[in-house]
Structure formats: C-alpha cells, structure tokens
C-alpha cells in the first residue's frame, strides 16, 4: 500500500453535529499539502483523535492570500481557528506539523514547537494554535517516523485580513 496524505487547513463556522460526522478519504496518490482553513472551537475541542472536519468547510490553497474578514475570530476567539487536515491512506505512522510565523511588517520569523500526531488511514485534523494576527505562515509537515522513510512537505499562506477589534 502506498503512503498518501494531504494536509489541508480549513475555515468556516461549524455546528457541533456536523463536527462529529466523519468524512471519507477522497484522495489517493502522492502526498501533498492541499491547503488551509478555519473552524470553530466545537471542532478543535474534540482533540486530534476525535475531531472531524465539518462538511462544506472551505479549503484555501497553499500560496494563497486571505483578505477581507475571512477567518476572523469572534470576540471570544472561538471562531477562525486555523487547522491542518490530513487525508492519509498509508499504514499507521507518526507525523508532525510545525508552523513558522512571520508577523506582518516584521523581518523576523520564528517557529512554533511541532505538533506531533498519530496518522491513521482516513482524515485527520490538527489545530495550529492561536493564529489570529496578519502575517505569513509556513507549514512543515513530516511523516514516516516509525522506521519508515521520513518525508517533509511545505506550504505557505498569508493572512492580510481586516478583522474587527475584539470587544
């Protein structure tokens, strides 16, 4: 069986019922980072092992620029949470996702600690931490730690939004 995974970040407001519905893996073929998105805390609160991507969630491709009010958080920062979605069809293995941030107007970048995850066949999602500020975000996805050949893939997105001030 060939290893195939794709990483996607996703964005829309979700209802709790939709968050619990599994979505079958529709991708096979080469591993790739498919994009980025935003969800609400009803999705991320379930943790990596129980979270499911809501149907109809919009996926933004790597290299994209998010503008306007897309993915803006609400006053309590429970909406507009950045996640990575992995469609994986290989054998169980370990993986990690690392975010490198470059705030808008800054020349410096800094990497967050990696998020480690267990990859199982099907769809997996991983919260990327509180990312609300405008700037450039690079994602490094690695998988295949358990005695397999380690593979690293990368993607980037720019947030250039006009979000209202919380409060």
Protein Blocks (a to p, Z undefined) as FASTA:
>chain_A
ZZddddddddddddfklmmpccddfbgcjdddfbdcdddfklmmnojmlgccdehiacdd
ehiacehjehiacfkopghiacdddddfbdcdddddddddddehiabdcdddddddddde
djddddebjafbgcdddddddehklopacdddddddddddddddeZZ
